Amino acid sequence: MDSTGLKYIGAGLCMLATAGSAIGEGMLIAKAMEGMSRNPEMYGKLRTGMILGSALDETTSIYSLLVAILCLFVG
């Protein structure tokens, strides 16, 4: 297999990491919403933690996308 095919395989694997990150972010938000519905007094703390966790989880997707773009256009 030539390097062109490997380049596309590498970009596809990077996008699998993005899919995993999206699933994790969905689970994170679902659990935060569940916690807010069970204990409304903790809404502020749960929301802050949810937003921080979502931002950290989203960076995984952004880095995976960056690596995929680098694989396709630079390599």
Backbone as CSV, one residue per row, in Angstrom:
resi,resn,N_x,N_y,N_z,CA_x,CA_y,CA_z,C_x,C_y,C_z
1,MET,0.848,-1.173,0.000,0.000,0.000,0.000,0.899,1.242,0.000
2,ASP,0.554,2.176,-0.833,1.362,3.395,-0.911,0.990,4.361,0.210
3,SER,1.746,5.430,0.297,1.543,6.372,1.404,0.227,7.132,1.292
4,THR,-0.346,7.210,0.087,-1.619,7.909,-0.061,-2.729,7.160,0.670
5,GLY,-2.741,5.841,0.543,-3.750,5.049,1.234,-3.591,5.103,2.740
6,LEU,-2.357,5.062,3.209,-2.107,5.131,4.649,-2.519,6.485,5.222
7,LYS,-2.383,7.507,4.413,-2.775,8.850,4.836,-4.272,8.895,5.132
8,TYR,-5.071,8.273,4.281,-6.518,8.259,4.478,-6.923,7.366,5.656
9,ILE,-6.214,6.271,5.843,-6.490,5.397,6.975,-6.191,6.129,8.287
10,GLY,-5.086,6.850,8.335,-4.738,7.620,9.528,-5.765,8.702,9.832
11,ALA,-6.252,9.380,8.800,-7.267,10.411,9.011,-8.568,9.794,9.511
12,GLY,-8.911,8.619,8.987,-10.118,7.932,9.453,-10.016,7.498,10.896
13,LEU,-8.851,7.026,11.297,-8.657,6.637,12.696,-8.758,7.841,13.625
14,CYS,-8.284,8.976,13.171,-8.421,10.194,13.974,-9.884,10.562,14.149
15,MET,-10.695,10.340,13.136,-12.106,10.659,13.249,-12.834,9.673,14.164
16,LEU,-12.314,8.462,14.326,-12.887,7.540,15.311,-12.702,8.095,16.724
17,ALA,-11.579,8.736,16.965,-11.364,9.368,18.270,-12.375,10.493,18.486
18,THR,-12.736,11.183,17.430,-13.736,12.238,17.531,-15.101,11.658,17.879
19,ALA,-15.418,10.507,17.299,-16.701,9.861,17.605,-16.740,9.438,19.071
20,GLY,-15.653,8.901,19.573,-15.600,8.519,20.982,-15.747,9.710,21.899
21,SER,-15.162,10.811,21.519,-15.277,12.029,22.304,-16.718,12.541,22.321
22,ALA,-17.400,12.440,21.203,-18.796,12.891,21.130,-19.691,12.025,22.015
23,ILE,-19.446,10.729,22.023,-20.228,9.836,22.886,-19.975,10.173,24.355
24,GLY,-18.729,10.397,24.702,-18.389,10.758,26.076,-19.014,12.073,26.500
25,GLU,-19.035,13.035,25.598,-19.625,14.332,25.925,-21.136,14.201,26.117
26,GLY,-21.773,13.386,25.312,-23.207,13.153,25.484,-23.521,12.506,26.821
27,MET,-22.695,11.542,27.211,-22.894,10.888,28.506,-22.667,11.868,29.652
28,LEU,-21.669,12.719,29.510,-21.370,13.721,30.531,-22.543,14.667,30.743
29,ILE,-23.107,15.153,29.674,-24.216,16.092,29.774,-25.473,15.388,30.299
30,ALA,-25.694,14.145,29.863,-26.859,13.404,30.347,-26.790,13.199,31.857
31,LYS,-25.634,12.843,32.360,-25.491,12.631,33.805,-25.624,13.936,34.585
32,ALA,-25.121,15.032,34.020,-25.265,16.329,34.688,-26.732,16.737,34.750
33,MET,-27.468,16.516,33.654,-28.895,16.839,33.659,-29.656,15.961,34.654
34,GLU,-29.267,14.701,34.736,-29.892,13.811,35.711,-29.632,14.287,37.139
35,GLY,-28.408,14.715,37.401,-28.075,15.235,38.718,-28.832,16.514,39.041
36,MET,-29.010,17.373,38.032,-29.756,18.612,38.247,-31.231,18.324,38.536
37,SER,-31.770,17.306,37.896,-33.181,17.001,38.140,-33.377,16.355,39.507
38,ARG,-32.390,15.628,39.988,-32.510,14.989,41.300,-32.249,15.965,42.449
39,ASN,-31.375,16.938,42.209,-31.000,17.869,43.270,-30.921,19.286,42.694
40,PRO,-32.043,19.969,42.569,-32.053,21.296,41.934,-31.202,22.347,42.649
41,GLU,-30.926,22.167,43.939,-30.123,23.154,44.662,-28.681,23.188,44.164
42,MET,-28.220,22.102,43.576,-26.838,22.012,43.099,-26.697,22.432,41.638
43,TYR,-27.722,23.091,41.097,-27.727,23.454,39.684,-26.488,24.235,39.264
44,GLY,-26.117,25.235,40.037,-24.973,26.084,39.680,-23.670,25.315,39.628
45,LYS,-23.406,24.497,40.637,-22.163,23.729,40.671,-22.143,22.661,39.584
46,LEU,-23.286,22.007,39.366,-23.332,20.978,38.333,-23.170,21.586,36.941
47,ARG,-23.792,22.741,36.709,-23.673,23.395,35.413,-22.239,23.816,35.146
48,THR,-21.590,24.381,36.164,-20.191,24.795,36.002,-19.293,23.604,35.690
49,GLY,-19.489,22.521,36.419,-18.706,21.312,36.164,-18.991,20.717,34.803
50,MET,-20.264,20.773,34.387,-20.635,20.238,33.076,-19.983,21.048,31.950
51,ILE,-19.998,22.353,32.070,-19.407,23.198,31.032,-17.897,22.994,30.979
52,LEU,-17.261,22.911,32.128,-15.821,22.675,32.165,-15.478,21.304,31.580
53,GLY,-16.239,20.291,31.961,-16.008,18.950,31.421,-16.240,18.881,29.929
54,SER,-17.274,19.572,29.449,-17.544,19.595,28.006,-16.414,20.282,27.246
55,ALA,-15.898,21.351,27.805,-14.795,22.051,27.141,-13.552,21.178,27.071
56,LEU,-13.252,20.480,28.155,-12.089,19.589,28.144,-12.283,18.413,27.195
57,ASP,-13.501,17.904,27.144,-13.786,16.783,26.250,-13.758,17.223,24.791
58,GLU,-14.200,18.428,24.534,-14.222,18.934,23.160,-12.812,19.150,22.612
59,THR,-11.854,19.435,23.484,-10.489,19.615,22.997,-9.948,18.332,22.374
60,THR,-10.391,17.175,22.865,-9.975,15.910,22.258,-10.442,15.838,20.813
61,SER,-11.670,16.246,20.553,-12.198,16.246,19.189,-11.442,17.229,18.298
62,ILE,-11.145,18.387,18.849,-10.457,19.404,18.047,-9.045,18.941,17.696
63,TYR,-8.346,18.340,18.657,-7.003,17.839,18.367,-7.041,16.683,17.375
64,SER,-8.035,15.823,17.472,-8.164,14.721,16.514,-8.427,15.261,15.113
65,LEU,-9.276,16.266,15.016,-9.543,16.884,13.716,-8.285,17.539,13.160
66,LEU,-7.529,18.194,14.013,-6.283,18.826,13.583,-5.298,17.794,13.049
67,VAL,-5.160,16.672,13.747,-4.247,15.621,13.292,-4.731,15.029,11.979
68,ALA,-6.048,14.846,11.816,-6.591,14.316,10.575,-6.315,15.262,9.399
69,ILE,-6.496,16.548,9.625,-6.208,17.536,8.572,-4.721,17.537,8.233
70,LEU,-3.885,17.438,9.245,-2.438,17.370,8.989,-2.072,16.119,8.203
71,CYS,-2.709,14.996,8.530,-2.445,13.762,7.786,-2.828,13.918,6.318
72,LEU,-3.957,14.564,6.065,-4.440,14.663,4.685,-3.667,15.672,3.845
73,PHE,-3.369,16.831,4.409,-2.846,17.901,3.592,-1.369,18.185,3.748
74,VAL,-0.755,17.755,4.843,0.665,18.063,5.045,1.537,16.876,4.705
75,GLY,1.101,15.687,5.143,1.931,14.488,5.003,2.126,14.041,3.653
